[in-house]
Amino acid sequence: MPDITNKTPEELQQIITEAQAQLEALQRENKRAVIAQIKELAASVGVTVIINESKSTDKKATVAVSAKYANPDNLSETWTGRGLPPKWMKAFTTKVDESLNHRRSSER
């Protein structure tokens, strides 16, 4: 292992870059060897193996959703309408429901 105590930031970055490249090369070679071994074992028992080696392991990009609802008592509290409703929304809808029920009962 190289002595890194007296290295400049540029030299350290170069060491890191080279080490990452070497690590990636070793990982690719290990992956190839494992895949070859899997295919060999599968062939020994008469099975065909198809291994998808695509690099599309990235997760789906999330899209920011704008808020559709705001707390009338505190406009900084918002909700997009996705997921569980916040406590203030539950309290607000309960209050609206009670008001509507009271109005209906007084109209009769």
N, C-alpha and C positions, 0 to 999 in steps of 0.2 A: 504494500500500500504506500502511495507516495506521501511525503511529508507536506502537509498543506498549511502549516502554521505560519509560514512567511510568504505566502502567495498573495498576489494582488487580486482584487475582485475580478478582473478580466481573466487572469490565469485560472482562478477557481471556476469561473463560468465555463471556460474551455474544458477543464477536467470534467465538469458535470455533463457537458454536451457530449463529450467522447464516451463517458461511462454510460449515458443513456442510449447512445447509438449501439454500443457493444451489448448492453442488456437486451435491447430490442432484437438484435441479430441472434443472440443466444435463445431468446424466447421463440423466435420464428423457427429456428432449427429444432428446438425441443418439440414444438408443435408438429412439425413435419414428421419427426421420428415417432411421436405418439400416434399420429394418424396412420402412418405406415404400419405400425404394430397392430392397431385396431383392425385395419383392412386385412392384414395377414391372418390374424386370429379368426376373423369372420370367414375368410376364405377357407380356413382349415375345417370349419364345420359346415361349409356349403351355404353360407349366407352372404348376400351382397349388401354392402353398407354404402350409403351415400351420405357424405358429410358436407354440409353447407358451410363454406368457409368465407362467407361474405363479411365484409367489415362494417356492415350497418348495424352495429350494436348500440348506436346512439339512441337515447330515449327520445320519445316524441317531444317536440318543442311545445312548451306551454304558452298559451296566448293569454295575455292580460285581459281581463274582462272588466269593463267599467261598471261602476255601482249603479244599481237601478233604484235602490231605496235608501233613504236617509232618515235618521232618527229626528222627528220634529222637535224634540227637546234639546238635541245636541247634533247639529248638522255635520260635525266631524266624524260621527259614527255612521258608517254606511254598510250596505250589504248588497252583494251582486245578485242575490236570488238563488245562488248555488250553495249546496251544502245545507247544514243545519241552520235554521234562522237564529240570529242572536237574541239574547234575553230581551233587549229593548223592543225587538219586533214582536216577540211573543206577548209582552206586556201591552204593546200598542194594539195588536189585533184583539186581545182579550177586552181591552177598554172599548174598542169600536163595537165588538159583538155585544157587550153589555149595554152600550148606548142604543144600539139598534133594537135589542130585545126590550129595553125600557120604552122606547118609542112605540114599538108594536103593541105592547101591553096597554099603553095609555090611549092608543087609537081605538081600542075595542070598547 
